[in-house]
Amino acid sequence: MNNKPVVGISGCLTGATVRFDGGHKRMDFVMNSLAPWVDYKPICPEVAIGLPVPRPALRLIQTTCGDIRMRYSHAPHDDVTERMNAFADRFLPTIGELAGFIVCAKSPSCGMERVRLYDEKGNRGRKAGTGLFTAAMMDKYPWLPIEDDGRLPAQDRPE
């Protein structure tokens, strides 16, 4: 019988090559030091909605009405917000057993805080956003511990 807690994790943090640039952000601390104590449930929301690897970068756009939209940086009228929201609506009800979630910082999908917002003209704004997937998760499970990789040790600590 396995009694380890199950922790959700952004797929790129496990070493999976799912990032927009075809790379990953594998975290040795998470995958080496924490892995013996938890079981991970990886997910990349962008790949889950059918986006290719590699792909053009996405960004969060704050509209003049105040809405937050997810669009490609090179094609600001190509909007994937509804696809991401629909995925979150389908996927989030399946994660009730999770003990926590580790998300990828600054990601327009997974960032927990300080995600850059742009205006509709493409001008860089403040770092005040939350990735669409993580925002939906925080709304549905306000008690779920969520942490981003920017606030965890990047490497294993020496013993």
N, C-alpha and C positions, 0 to 999 in steps of 0.2 A: 504494500500500500504506500502510495506516494503522498506525503503530507506537506510537500513544499508549496508555498504560495505561488499562484500564477500571476505574473506581471506582464501587462501589455507593453510593447516596445515598438517604436518606429523602426521599420525594417532596415533602414540604412544604418542604424546604430549597431546592428548585429553583424555588419560586414556585407550584407546583400547589396549588390550593385544595382540599386533602384533609384538613385538620385537623378535629377534632371540632366546632369553632366555625365551620366553613366558611371559615376563613382559611388563611394560609400563614405560613412563617417564612423566606422567601427570604433567602439570604445573598449579598450583593453580592460579597464576597471570593471565595467558592466559585464563583459563577456567572460572574463577570467575570474575576478575576485568575487563577484556576486553570483555568478552562474551556479556554483555548487549549492546555493541556498534557495534558489527560486527556479521555477520553470517559466520560460518566456513564451509569449504569444505575439509573434511579430506581425506587423501590418504596415504596408505603405499605402495610404489612402489614394495617392495620385496614380499609382499602378492599378489599384483596385477599381478605379473608375475608367480604366482602359487607356490611360496615357502611356505613350511609348517611353522606352529608355534607349538612348538619351531623348530629351525633349526640350523645347524652348522653356526658359525660366518663367515661372508664374509669379505674380505679385498680387497683393491686396490693394484694391482701389476703393477709396472712400468717395462715394458719389456726392454731388452737391445736395442731395436729399439726405445724406448721412448714412446711406446703406453701405455695407461692405461687400464688395464683389471680388471674385477671384478670376483674373484674366492673364493671358500671356503678355509678357513684357514687350514683345515685338509686334503683337497684334492685339491692341487693347480692346478691340470690339469682339474678340473671340473669348467668350465668357464660359467658364466651367463651374460657376457657382451652383447651379441647380443639380448638376451631376454629383458634386461633392456633398451637397445637402441630402440628396436622395440616398447616396451610399451611407452616410452617417445614420440616416433614419433606419436603414436596413441592418447595418452592422452593429450599432451600439446596443440594441436589445440582446445581443448574443454574448456580451462581455460581463454579465452580472457576477461571474465567479472571480473576477480579477481583484487582486489585493492592491493594485496600483498600476501606474502607467508611466513609462519613461518616453518622453517625446523629444523630437529634434528641434532645438532652439532656432528661432528666426524663420522657420519654415512657414510659408503661407498656408499650408495645410495643418501642420503639427505644432507650430510654435505656441508656447504657453503664454508668453508675454513679450513685450518689446519687439513685435514683428513690425517691420517698416510698412507704413501706409503711404500710398501715392494718391495724388489727385487725378481727376479724369484727363488732365492734360499731360500726365506722366511726370509731373514734378514730385520730387522726393519730399515726403512729409515726415512727421514725427514717428518715433518707434513706440507706438501705443496700441498696436493691434494684437489679436490672438488668431492663430491659424483656424480656419473654418472647422476642420475636423475636431480639433481640441476644444474649441468654443462649444461645439455641440455636445461633446463628451462632458465638459464641465457643467453644462446646463442640465443634462440628463442625470448625471451622477455627481452632485455637488460635494458629496462626502468622500469621493474616491481620491486617494493621494496621487497627485500628478507632479512630476518633476521633469525639467528639461536637462538635456545633456550639458548645457552650458554651466549648470550649477552643481555638477557631479565631477569627481576627479577624472581626468582624461586617461590617466595611466594607473597601473597597479601601484600600490604603495609598497615600498620595501618592508620586509618583515623584520 
